[in-house]
Amino acid sequence: MSERRVYLDWNATAPPLPDVIDACNEAMREAWANPQSVHGDGRNARKYVEDARKSVGELLLRDPRDVIFTSGATEANNLALRSVFGAGREGKGVLVTSLTEHPSIVRVAEAIEREGLAEVVWLPVFANGTLDFSELEALLSPAHLQGAAKAPALVAISVVNHETGVIHPVSEVSKRARALGALVHFDATQAAGKIAFDPSLGDTVAIAAHKMRGPKGVGALAFRPGVRIEPVLRGGAQERGLRPGTVDPVLCAGFGVAARYAVSGPARYAAVAPRRDAFEKAVLEGVPRAFAPARETMRAPHVASLVLEGFAGPEIVAALDLEGVSVSSGSACSAGTSEPSAVIAAMIGKARAASAVRVSMGDITTEEELARAAATFLRVTRR
């Protein structure tokens, strides 16, 4: 019998919890009705949705009424940014973000700029993946805003970078931005359930269930009371009219279980850091010219971003796959392109980014699995 595969692509998606699978199966049998229907079957389905909303609210420190379900974090990020810079806003505002953000922020920011709805300011990125916030006050000052004193201003930032694991100083950024009347959006997709942070510091916060061992196809946008949310989609009155479309009680049932599990996640993930560090050390010492650009920064405990100079990242990924080790060479949302990781390219240049490999682990990843993975890295590169 062949050895079991080692799965080290948790940032792309996490294996669902057994309890999540059970909850979804139960809801599939018991809550198949439309939760918007007023009859008994609909009310029963609605209970699964609202129980999940309560659990997600507890995770994100929000009243359940200030949580809306989406298809995932990509939609939630779109909704957050488009709500601030939609048609009909007074004046041309400013959006401060970074090229190291997830594509669901970067691509939307580019579209907003093309449409003339805001000036987009891309924060400088250091070689270690941290961002330069030194000019934040100047960028958000009224003098910088065009057209009107009430022109919107937003800082959109990930709590944990999806490729490097770098933890951004969201508490400091939020305090500085709010002092100037700017809104702050947190993409907490890779942070929820993995590190301790205060989600209430974001005016809007996006998460996805499948990144924290829930089902795919459901996420959430939580927002501060009083923050104006404008629907991107038009249709029915579901989710307070902010996100039309029938909400799936089956996915929500799994999301609720995952959210409750994630509340205690930071303690479990803290134990992953020494395993990650040992794996990283073995690879860096065994592969000539290999380095980890974000290694000396404050990182989430479950991510190792490696640059194996002299090798093509996608080829290393393919070779490891044949040996039973699953990793990636960038964001899963950018898979299928021939371009290297945009995040690593922003840090150290496009040429070196072509050699990048992302290793992401979970709270159940074992030392033995990581030792096998490190040995496989060395065997593949030497071959």
Contacts in CASP RR format, 6 or more apart in sequence:
PFRMAT RR
TARGET T0000
AUTHOR 0000-0000-0000
METHOD contacts of the structure
MODEL  1
MSERRVYLDWNATAPPLPDVIDACNEAMREAWANPQSVHGDGRNARKYVE
DARKSVGELLLRDPRDVIFTSGATEANNLALRSVFGAGREGKGVLVTSLT
EHPSIVRVAEAIEREGLAEVVWLPVFANGTLDFSELEALLSPAHLQGAAK
APALVAISVVNHETGVIHPVSEVSKRARALGALVHFDATQAAGKIAFDPS
LGDTVAIAAHKMRGPKGVGALAFRPGVRIEPVLRGGAQERGLRPGTVDPV
LCAGFGVAARYAVSGPARYAAVAPRRDAFEKAVLEGVPRAFAPARETMRA
PHVASLVLEGFAGPEIVAALDLEGVSVSSGSACSAGTSEPSAVIAAMIGK
ARAASAVRVSMGDITTEEELARAAATFLRVTRR
3 324 0 8 1.000
3 372 0 8 1.000
5 324 0 8 1.000
5 325 0 8 1.000
5 326 0 8 1.000
6 324 0 8 1.000
6 325 0 8 1.000
6 326 0 8 1.000
6 369 0 8 1.000
6 370 0 8 1.000
6 372 0 8 1.000
6 373 0 8 1.000
6 376 0 8 1.000
7 15 0 8 1.000
7 326 0 8 1.000
7 365 0 8 1.000
8 325 0 8 1.000
8 326 0 8 1.000
8 327 0 8 1.000
8 359 0 8 1.000
8 360 0 8 1.000
8 361 0 8 1.000
8 365 0 8 1.000
8 369 0 8 1.000
8 370 0 8 1.000
8 373 0 8 1.000
9 326 0 8 1.000
9 327 0 8 1.000
9 328 0 8 1.000
9 332 0 8 1.000
9 358 0 8 1.000
9 360 0 8 1.000
10 211 0 8 1.000
10 302 0 8 1.000
10 360 0 8 1.000
10 361 0 8 1.000
10 362 0 8 1.000
10 365 0 8 1.000
11 162 0 8 1.000
11 163 0 8 1.000
11 190 0 8 1.000
11 211 0 8 1.000
11 302 0 8 1.000
11 303 0 8 1.000
11 328 0 8 1.000
11 332 0 8 1.000
11 358 0 8 1.000
11 360 0 8 1.000
12 328 0 8 1.000
12 331 0 8 1.000
12 332 0 8 1.000
12 360 0 8 1.000
13 210 0 8 1.000
13 211 0 8 1.000
13 216 0 8 1.000
13 332 0 8 1.000
14 210 0 8 1.000
14 211 0 8 1.000
14 212 0 8 1.000
14 213 0 8 1.000
14 214 0 8 1.000
14 362 0 8 1.000
15 213 0 8 1.000
16 210 0 8 1.000
16 213 0 8 1.000
16 214 0 8 1.000
16 215 0 8 1.000
16 254 0 8 1.000
16 258 0 8 1.000
17 213 0 8 1.000
17 214 0 8 1.000
17 257 0 8 1.000
17 258 0 8 1.000
17 261 0 8 1.000
19 257 0 8 1.000
19 261 0 8 1.000
20 213 0 8 1.000
20 214 0 8 1.000
20 215 0 8 1.000
20 254 0 8 1.000
20 257 0 8 1.000
20 258 0 8 1.000
23 253 0 8 1.000
23 254 0 8 1.000
23 256 0 8 1.000
23 257 0 8 1.000
24 215 0 8 1.000
24 250 0 8 1.000
24 251 0 8 1.000
24 253 0 8 1.000
24 254 0 8 1.000
26 253 0 8 1.000
27 48 0 8 1.000
27 249 0 8 1.000
27 250 0 8 1.000
27 252 0 8 1.000
27 253 0 8 1.000
27 254 0 8 1.000
28 250 0 8 1.000
30 44 0 8 1.000
31 44 0 8 1.000
31 45 0 8 1.000
31 47 0 8 1.000
31 48 0 8 1.000
31 249 0 8 1.000
31 250 0 8 1.000
31 253 0 8 1.000
32 45 0 8 1.000
32 249 0 8 1.000
32 250 0 8 1.000
33 39 0 8 1.000
33 40 0 8 1.000
33 41 0 8 1.000
33 42 0 8 1.000
33 44 0 8 1.000
33 45 0 8 1.000
33 249 0 8 1.000
34 42 0 8 1.000
34 45 0 8 1.000
34 246 0 8 1.000
35 42 0 8 1.000
35 45 0 8 1.000
35 46 0 8 1.000
35 48 0 8 1.000
35 49 0 8 1.000
35 246 0 8 1.000
35 247 0 8 1.000
35 249 0 8 1.000
36 42 0 8 1.000
36 46 0 8 1.000
36 237 0 8 1.000
36 238 0 8 1.000
36 246 0 8 1.000
36 247 0 8 1.000
37 43 0 8 1.000
37 45 0 8 1.000
45 249 0 8 1.000
46 249 0 8 1.000
48 249 0 8 1.000
48 250 0 8 1.000
48 252 0 8 1.000
48 253 0 8 1.000
49 69 0 8 1.000
49 247 0 8 1.000
49 249 0 8 1.000
49 252 0 8 1.000
50 64 0 8 1.000
51 252 0 8 1.000
51 253 0 8 1.000
51 256 0 8 1.000
52 69 0 8 1.000
52 252 0 8 1.000
52 253 0 8 1.000
52 254 0 8 1.000
52 255 0 8 1.000
52 256 0 8 1.000
52 259 0 8 1.000
53 64 0 8 1.000
53 67 0 8 1.000
53 69 0 8 1.000
53 252 0 8 1.000
54 64 0 8 1.000
55 255 0 8 1.000
55 256 0 8 1.000
55 257 0 8 1.000
55 259 0 8 1.000
55 260 0 8 1.000
56 62 0 8 1.000
56 64 0 8 1.000
56 67 0 8 1.000
56 207 0 8 1.000
56 220 0 8 1.000
56 222 0 8 1.000
56 255 0 8 1.000
56 256 0 8 1.000
56 259 0 8 1.000
57 63 0 8 1.000
57 64 0 8 1.000
57 66 0 8 1.000
57 67 0 8 1.000
57 222 0 8 1.000
57 259 0 8 1.000
58 259 0 8 1.000
58 260 0 8 1.000
58 263 0 8 1.000
59 192 0 8 1.000
59 193 0 8 1.000
59 199 0 8 1.000
59 207 0 8 1.000
59 259 0 8 1.000
59 260 0 8 1.000
59 262 0 8 1.000
59 263 0 8 1.000
60 67 0 8 1.000
60 188 0 8 1.000
60 192 0 8 1.000
60 199 0 8 1.000
60 200 0 8 1.000
60 205 0 8 1.000
60 207 0 8 1.000
60 220 0 8 1.000
60 222 0 8 1.000
61 198 0 8 1.000
61 199 0 8 1.000
61 200 0 8 1.000
62 199 0 8 1.000
62 200 0 8 1.000
62 205 0 8 1.000
62 222 0 8 1.000
62 223 0 8 1.000
63 225 0 8 1.000
66 222 0 8 1.000
66 223 0 8 1.000
66 224 0 8 1.000
66 225 0 8 1.000
67 220 0 8 1.000
67 221 0 8 1.000
67 222 0 8 1.000
68 220 0 8 1.000
68 221 0 8 1.000
68 222 0 8 1.000
68 223 0 8 1.000
68 229 0 8 1.000
68 239 0 8 1.000
68 240 0 8 1.000
68 242 0 8 1.000
68 243 0 8 1.000
69 218 0 8 1.000
69 219 0 8 1.000
69 220 0 8 1.000
69 239 0 8 1.000
69 243 0 8 1.000
69 247 0 8 1.000
69 252 0 8 1.000
69 255 0 8 1.000
70 76 0 8 1.000
70 79 0 8 1.000
70 206 0 8 1.000
70 218 0 8 1.000
70 219 0 8 1.000
70 220 0 8 1.000
70 221 0 8 1.000
70 243 0 8 1.000
71 217 0 8 1.000
71 218 0 8 1.000
71 219 0 8 1.000
72 206 0 8 1.000
72 208 0 8 1.000
72 209 0 8 1.000
72 217 0 8 1.000
72 218 0 8 1.000
72 219 0 8 1.000
72 220 0 8 1.000
73 102 0 8 1.000
73 104 0 8 1.000
73 187 0 8 1.000
73 189 0 8 1.000
73 206 0 8 1.000
73 207 0 8 1.000
73 208 0 8 1.000
73 211 0 8 1.000
73 219 0 8 1.000
74 102 0 8 1.000
74 104 0 8 1.000
74 208 0 8 1.000
74 333 0 8 1.000
75 104 0 8 1.000
75 219 0 8 1.000
75 232 0 8 1.000
75 243 0 8 1.000
76 206 0 8 1.000
76 207 0 8 1.000
76 208 0 8 1.000
76 219 0 8 1.000
76 220 0 8 1.000
76 221 0 8 1.000
77 102 0 8 1.000
77 104 0 8 1.000
77 105 0 8 1.000
77 108 0 8 1.000
77 156 0 8 1.000
77 185 0 8 1.000
77 187 0 8 1.000
77 206 0 8 1.000
78 104 0 8 1.000
78 108 0 8 1.000
78 232 0 8 1.000
79 221 0 8 1.000
79 229 0 8 1.000
79 231 0 8 1.000
79 232 0 8 1.000
79 242 0 8 1.000
79 243 0 8 1.000
80 156 0 8 1.000
80 185 0 8 1.000
80 204 0 8 1.000
80 206 0 8 1.000
80 221 0 8 1.000
80 223 0 8 1.000
81 95 0 8 1.000
81 105 0 8 1.000
81 108 0 8 1.000
81 109 0 8 1.000
81 112 0 8 1.000
81 154 0 8 1.000
81 156 0 8 1.000
81 185 0 8 1.000
82 108 0 8 1.000
82 112 0 8 1.000
82 230 0 8 1.000
82 232 0 8 1.000
83 204 0 8 1.000
83 227 0 8 1.000
83 228 0 8 1.000
83 229 0 8 1.000
83 230 0 8 1.000
84 95 0 8 1.000
84 152 0 8 1.000
84 154 0 8 1.000
84 183 0 8 1.000
84 185 0 8 1.000
85 93 0 8 1.000
85 95 0 8 1.000
85 112 0 8 1.000
85 117 0 8 1.000
85 118 0 8 1.000
85 152 0 8 1.000
85 154 0 8 1.000
86 117 0 8 1.000
86 230 0 8 1.000
87 117 0 8 1.000
89 117 0 8 1.000
89 151 0 8 1.000
89 152 0 8 1.000
90 147 0 8 1.000
90 148 0 8 1.000
90 150 0 8 1.000
90 151 0 8 1.000
91 145 0 8 1.000
91 146 0 8 1.000
91 147 0 8 1.000
91 148 0 8 1.000
91 150 0 8 1.000
91 151 0 8 1.000
91 152 0 8 1.000
92 116 0 8 1.000
92 117 0 8 1.000
92 118 0 8 1.000
92 119 0 8 1.000
92 145 0 8 1.000
92 146 0 8 1.000
92 147 0 8 1.000
92 151 0 8 1.000
93 117 0 8 1.000
93 118 0 8 1.000
93 119 0 8 1.000
93 145 0 8 1.000
93 146 0 8 1.000
93 151 0 8 1.000
93 152 0 8 1.000
93 153 0 8 1.000
94 118 0 8 1.000
94 119 0 8 1.000
94 120 0 8 1.000
94 121 0 8 1.000
94 139 0 8 1.000
94 140 0 8 1.000
94 144 0 8 1.000
94 145 0 8 1.000
94 151 0 8 1.000
94 153 0 8 1.000
94 154 0 8 1.000
95 109 0 8 1.000
95 112 0 8 1.000
95 113 0 8 1.000
95 118 0 8 1.000
95 119 0 8 1.000
95 120 0 8 1.000
95 121 0 8 1.000
95 153 0 8 1.000
95 154 0 8 1.000
95 156 0 8 1.000
96 120 0 8 1.000
96 121 0 8 1.000
96 123 0 8 1.000
96 136 0 8 1.000
96 139 0 8 1.000
96 140 0 8 1.000
96 153 0 8 1.000
96 154 0 8 1.000
96 155 0 8 1.000
96 156 0 8 1.000
96 182 0 8 1.000
97 105 0 8 1.000
97 106 0 8 1.000
97 109 0 8 1.000
97 120 0 8 1.000
97 121 0 8 1.000
97 122 0 8 1.000
97 123 0 8 1.000
97 155 0 8 1.000
97 156 0 8 1.000
97 157 0 8 1.000
98 122 0 8 1.000
98 123 0 8 1.000
98 125 0 8 1.000
98 131 0 8 1.000
98 157 0 8 1.000
98 346 0 8 1.000
99 106 0 8 1.000
99 122 0 8 1.000
99 125 0 8 1.000
99 342 0 8 1.000
99 343 0 8 1.000
99 346 0 8 1.000
100 125 0 8 1.000
100 129 0 8 1.000
100 131 0 8 1.000
100 158 0 8 1.000
100 161 0 8 1.000
100 163 0 8 1.000
100 164 0 8 1.000
100 342 0 8 1.000
100 343 0 8 1.000
100 346 0 8 1.000
100 347 0 8 1.000
101 109 0 8 1.000
101 156 0 8 1.000
101 157 0 8 1.000
101 158 0 8 1.000
101 187 0 8 1.000
102 158 0 8 1.000
102 162 0 8 1.000
102 187 0 8 1.000
102 189 0 8 1.000
102 331 0 8 1.000
102 333 0 8 1.000
103 331 0 8 1.000
103 333 0 8 1.000
103 334 0 8 1.000
103 342 0 8 1.000
104 187 0 8 1.000
104 333 0 8 1.000
105 156 0 8 1.000
105 158 0 8 1.000
105 187 0 8 1.000
106 342 0 8 1.000
109 120 0 8 1.000
109 156 0 8 1.000
110 120 0 8 1.000
112 118 0 8 1.000
112 120 0 8 1.000
113 119 0 8 1.000
113 120 0 8 1.000
118 152 0 8 1.000
118 154 0 8 1.000
119 146 0 8 1.000
121 139 0 8 1.000
123 131 0 8 1.000
123 132 0 8 1.000
123 133 0 8 1.000
124 131 0 8 1.000
124 132 0 8 1.000
125 131 0 8 1.000
125 132 0 8 1.000
125 346 0 8 1.000
125 347 0 8 1.000
126 132 0 8 1.000
126 347 0 8 1.000
127 293 0 8 1.000
127 347 0 8 1.000
127 348 0 8 1.000
128 166 0 8 1.000
128 293 0 8 1.000
128 294 0 8 1.000
128 296 0 8 1.000
128 297 0 8 1.000
128 347 0 8 1.000
129 161 0 8 1.000
129 164 0 8 1.000
129 166 0 8 1.000
129 293 0 8 1.000
129 294 0 8 1.000
129 297 0 8 1.000
129 343 0 8 1.000
129 347 0 8 1.000
130 166 0 8 1.000
130 168 0 8 1.000
130 297 0 8 1.000
131 157 0 8 1.000
131 168 0 8 1.000
133 169 0 8 1.000
133 172 0 8 1.000
133 173 0 8 1.000
133 176 0 8 1.000
136 155 0 8 1.000
136 173 0 8 1.000
136 176 0 8 1.000
136 177 0 8 1.000
137 176 0 8 1.000
137 180 0 8 1.000
138 144 0 8 1.000
140 153 0 8 1.000
140 155 0 8 1.000
140 177 0 8 1.000
140 180 0 8 1.000
140 181 0 8 1.000
140 182 0 8 1.000
141 180 0 8 1.000
142 149 0 8 1.000
145 151 0 8 1.000
145 153 0 8 1.000
152 183 0 8 1.000
153 177 0 8 1.000
153 180 0 8 1.000
153 181 0 8 1.000
153 182 0 8 1.000
153 183 0 8 1.000
154 182 0 8 1.000
154 183 0 8 1.000
154 184 0 8 1.000
154 185 0 8 1.000
155 173 0 8 1.000
155 177 0 8 1.000
155 182 0 8 1.000
155 183 0 8 1.000
155 184 0 8 1.000
155 185 0 8 1.000
156 184 0 8 1.000
156 185 0 8 1.000
156 187 0 8 1.000
157 168 0 8 1.000
157 170 0 8 1.000
157 173 0 8 1.000
157 184 0 8 1.000
157 185 0 8 1.000
157 186 0 8 1.000
157 187 0 8 1.000
158 168 0 8 1.000
158 186 0 8 1.000
158 187 0 8 1.000
158 188 0 8 1.000
158 189 0 8 1.000
158 190 0 8 1.000
158 191 0 8 1.000
159 167 0 8 1.000
159 168 0 8 1.000
159 170 0 8 1.000
159 186 0 8 1.000
159 187 0 8 1.000
159 188 0 8 1.000
159 190 0 8 1.000
159 191 0 8 1.000
159 195 0 8 1.000
159 197 0 8 1.000
160 166 0 8 1.000
160 167 0 8 1.000
160 168 0 8 1.000
160 188 0 8 1.000
160 190 0 8 1.000
160 191 0 8 1.000
160 194 0 8 1.000
160 195 0 8 1.000
160 300 0 8 1.000
160 303 0 8 1.000
161 168 0 8 1.000
161 190 0 8 1.000
161 343 0 8 1.000
162 189 0 8 1.000
162 190 0 8 1.000
162 331 0 8 1.000
162 343 0 8 1.000
163 303 0 8 1.000
163 305 0 8 1.000
163 330 0 8 1.000
163 331 0 8 1.000
163 341 0 8 1.000
163 343 0 8 1.000
163 344 0 8 1.000
163 356 0 8 1.000
163 358 0 8 1.000
164 293 0 8 1.000
164 294 0 8 1.000
164 297 0 8 1.000
164 299 0 8 1.000
164 303 0 8 1.000
164 305 0 8 1.000
164 343 0 8 1.000
164 344 0 8 1.000
164 347 0 8 1.000
165 190 0 8 1.000
165 294 0 8 1.000
165 299 0 8 1.000
165 300 0 8 1.000
165 302 0 8 1.000
165 303 0 8 1.000
165 305 0 8 1.000
166 294 0 8 1.000
166 297 0 8 1.000
166 298 0 8 1.000
166 299 0 8 1.000
166 300 0 8 1.000
167 191 0 8 1.000
167 195 0 8 1.000
167 297 0 8 1.000
167 298 0 8 1.000
167 299 0 8 1.000
167 300 0 8 1.000
170 184 0 8 1.000
170 186 0 8 1.000
170 197 0 8 1.000
170 198 0 8 1.000
170 201 0 8 1.000
170 202 0 8 1.000
171 197 0 8 1.000
171 198 0 8 1.000
171 201 0 8 1.000
173 184 0 8 1.000
174 184 0 8 1.000
174 201 0 8 1.000
174 202 0 8 1.000
175 201 0 8 1.000
177 183 0 8 1.000
177 184 0 8 1.000
178 184 0 8 1.000
183 203 0 8 1.000
183 204 0 8 1.000
183 227 0 8 1.000
184 201 0 8 1.000
184 202 0 8 1.000
184 203 0 8 1.000
184 204 0 8 1.000
185 202 0 8 1.000
185 203 0 8 1.000
185 204 0 8 1.000
185 205 0 8 1.000
185 206 0 8 1.000
186 199 0 8 1.000
186 201 0 8 1.000
186 202 0 8 1.000
186 204 0 8 1.000
186 205 0 8 1.000
186 206 0 8 1.000
187 206 0 8 1.000
188 197 0 8 1.000
188 199 0 8 1.000
188 205 0 8 1.000
188 206 0 8 1.000
188 207 0 8 1.000
189 206 0 8 1.000
189 207 0 8 1.000
189 208 0 8 1.000
189 211 0 8 1.000
190 211 0 8 1.000
190 300 0 8 1.000
190 303 0 8 1.000
191 197 0 8 1.000
191 300 0 8 1.000
192 199 0 8 1.000
192 207 0 8 1.000
192 211 0 8 1.000
192 212 0 8 1.000
192 262 0 8 1.000
193 212 0 8 1.000
193 262 0 8 1.000
193 263 0 8 1.000
193 265 0 8 1.000
193 266 0 8 1.000
193 269 0 8 1.000
194 212 0 8 1.000
194 265 0 8 1.000
194 266 0 8 1.000
194 269 0 8 1.000
194 300 0 8 1.000
194 301 0 8 1.000
194 302 0 8 1.000
195 266 0 8 1.000
195 269 0 8 1.000
195 300 0 8 1.000
195 301 0 8 1.000
196 266 0 8 1.000
199 205 0 8 1.000
199 222 0 8 1.000
200 224 0 8 1.000
202 224 0 8 1.000
203 223 0 8 1.000
203 224 0 8 1.000
203 227 0 8 1.000
204 221 0 8 1.000
204 222 0 8 1.000
204 223 0 8 1.000
204 224 0 8 1.000
204 227 0 8 1.000
204 229 0 8 1.000
205 221 0 8 1.000
205 222 0 8 1.000
205 223 0 8 1.000
206 219 0 8 1.000
206 220 0 8 1.000
206 221 0 8 1.000
207 219 0 8 1.000
207 220 0 8 1.000
207 222 0 8 1.000
208 217 0 8 1.000
208 218 0 8 1.000
208 219 0 8 1.000
209 215 0 8 1.000
209 216 0 8 1.000
209 217 0 8 1.000
209 218 0 8 1.000
209 219 0 8 1.000
209 220 0 8 1.000
209 251 0 8 1.000
209 254 0 8 1.000
209 255 0 8 1.000
209 256 0 8 1.000
209 258 0 8 1.000
209 259 0 8 1.000
210 216 0 8 1.000
210 217 0 8 1.000
212 258 0 8 1.000
212 259 0 8 1.000
212 261 0 8 1.000
212 262 0 8 1.000
213 258 0 8 1.000
213 261 0 8 1.000
213 262 0 8 1.000
214 254 0 8 1.000
214 255 0 8 1.000
214 257 0 8 1.000
214 258 0 8 1.000
215 250 0 8 1.000
215 251 0 8 1.000
215 254 0 8 1.000
215 255 0 8 1.000
215 258 0 8 1.000
217 251 0 8 1.000
218 248 0 8 1.000
218 251 0 8 1.000
218 252 0 8 1.000
218 255 0 8 1.000
219 255 0 8 1.000
220 255 0 8 1.000
221 229 0 8 1.000
221 243 0 8 1.000
223 229 0 8 1.000
229 242 0 8 1.000
230 242 0 8 1.000
231 241 0 8 1.000
231 242 0 8 1.000
231 243 0 8 1.000
231 244 0 8 1.000
233 243 0 8 1.000
233 244 0 8 1.000
233 245 0 8 1.000
234 244 0 8 1.000
235 241 0 8 1.000
235 244 0 8 1.000
235 245 0 8 1.000
236 244 0 8 1.000
236 245 0 8 1.000
237 244 0 8 1.000
238 244 0 8 1.000
238 245 0 8 1.000
238 246 0 8 1.000
238 247 0 8 1.000
239 245 0 8 1.000
239 247 0 8 1.000
265 363 0 8 1.000
268 363 0 8 1.000
269 300 0 8 1.000
269 301 0 8 1.000
269 302 0 8 1.000
269 362 0 8 1.000
269 363 0 8 1.000
270 301 0 8 1.000
271 301 0 8 1.000
271 363 0 8 1.000
272 301 0 8 1.000
272 302 0 8 1.000
272 361 0 8 1.000
272 362 0 8 1.000
272 363 0 8 1.000
272 365 0 8 1.000
273 301 0 8 1.000
273 302 0 8 1.000
275 361 0 8 1.000
275 365 0 8 1.000
275 366 0 8 1.000
275 367 0 8 1.000
275 370 0 8 1.000
276 301 0 8 1.000
276 302 0 8 1.000
276 303 0 8 1.000
276 304 0 8 1.000
276 361 0 8 1.000
276 370 0 8 1.000
278 367 0 8 1.000
278 370 0 8 1.000
278 371 0 8 1.000
279 304 0 8 1.000
279 359 0 8 1.000
279 370 0 8 1.000
279 371 0 8 1.000
279 373 0 8 1.000
279 374 0 8 1.000
280 292 0 8 1.000
280 295 0 8 1.000
280 304 0 8 1.000
280 306 0 8 1.000
282 371 0 8 1.000
282 374 0 8 1.000
282 375 0 8 1.000
282 377 0 8 1.000
282 378 0 8 1.000
283 290 0 8 1.000
283 304 0 8 1.000
283 306 0 8 1.000
283 374 0 8 1.000
283 377 0 8 1.000
283 378 0 8 1.000
284 290 0 8 1.000
284 291 0 8 1.000
284 292 0 8 1.000
284 306 0 8 1.000
286 378 0 8 1.000
287 308 0 8 1.000
287 377 0 8 1.000
287 378 0 8 1.000
287 381 0 8 1.000
289 308 0 8 1.000
289 309 0 8 1.000
289 310 0 8 1.000
290 306 0 8 1.000
290 307 0 8 1.000
290 308 0 8 1.000
290 309 0 8 1.000
291 306 0 8 1.000
291 307 0 8 1.000
291 309 0 8 1.000
292 304 0 8 1.000
292 305 0 8 1.000
292 306 0 8 1.000
292 307 0 8 1.000
293 305 0 8 1.000
293 307 0 8 1.000
293 344 0 8 1.000
293 347 0 8 1.000
293 348 0 8 1.000
294 305 0 8 1.000
294 347 0 8 1.000
302 360 0 8 1.000
302 361 0 8 1.000
302 362 0 8 1.000
302 363 0 8 1.000
302 365 0 8 1.000
303 358 0 8 1.000
303 359 0 8 1.000
303 360 0 8 1.000
303 361 0 8 1.000
304 358 0 8 1.000
304 359 0 8 1.000
304 360 0 8 1.000
305 344 0 8 1.000
305 356 0 8 1.000
305 357 0 8 1.000
305 358 0 8 1.000
305 359 0 8 1.000
306 356 0 8 1.000
306 357 0 8 1.000
306 358 0 8 1.000
306 359 0 8 1.000
307 344 0 8 1.000
307 348 0 8 1.000
307 352 0 8 1.000
307 353 0 8 1.000
307 355 0 8 1.000
307 356 0 8 1.000
307 357 0 8 1.000
308 316 0 8 1.000
308 355 0 8 1.000
308 356 0 8 1.000
308 357 0 8 1.000
308 381 0 8 1.000
309 352 0 8 1.000
309 355 0 8 1.000
310 355 0 8 1.000
311 355 0 8 1.000
311 381 0 8 1.000
312 354 0 8 1.000
312 355 0 8 1.000
313 329 0 8 1.000
313 340 0 8 1.000
313 354 0 8 1.000
313 355 0 8 1.000
313 356 0 8 1.000
313 357 0 8 1.000
314 329 0 8 1.000
316 327 0 8 1.000
316 329 0 8 1.000
316 357 0 8 1.000
316 377 0 8 1.000
316 380 0 8 1.000
316 381 0 8 1.000
317 327 0 8 1.000
317 328 0 8 1.000
317 329 0 8 1.000
317 357 0 8 1.000
319 380 0 8 1.000
319 383 0 8 1.000
320 326 0 8 1.000
320 327 0 8 1.000
320 373 0 8 1.000
320 376 0 8 1.000
320 377 0 8 1.000
320 380 0 8 1.000
323 376 0 8 1.000
323 379 0 8 1.000
323 380 0 8 1.000
324 376 0 8 1.000
325 372 0 8 1.000
325 373 0 8 1.000
325 376 0 8 1.000
325 377 0 8 1.000
327 357 0 8 1.000
327 358 0 8 1.000
327 359 0 8 1.000
327 373 0 8 1.000
328 335 0 8 1.000
328 357 0 8 1.000
328 358 0 8 1.000
328 360 0 8 1.000
329 340 0 8 1.000
329 341 0 8 1.000
329 356 0 8 1.000
329 357 0 8 1.000
329 358 0 8 1.000
330 341 0 8 1.000
330 343 0 8 1.000
330 344 0 8 1.000
330 356 0 8 1.000
330 358 0 8 1.000
331 341 0 8 1.000
331 343 0 8 1.000
334 341 0 8 1.000
334 342 0 8 1.000
340 350 0 8 1.000
340 353 0 8 1.000
340 354 0 8 1.000
340 356 0 8 1.000
341 353 0 8 1.000
341 356 0 8 1.000
341 358 0 8 1.000
342 353 0 8 1.000
344 352 0 8 1.000
344 353 0 8 1.000
344 356 0 8 1.000
345 353 0 8 1.000
347 353 0 8 1.000
359 373 0 8 1.000
361 370 0 8 1.000
END
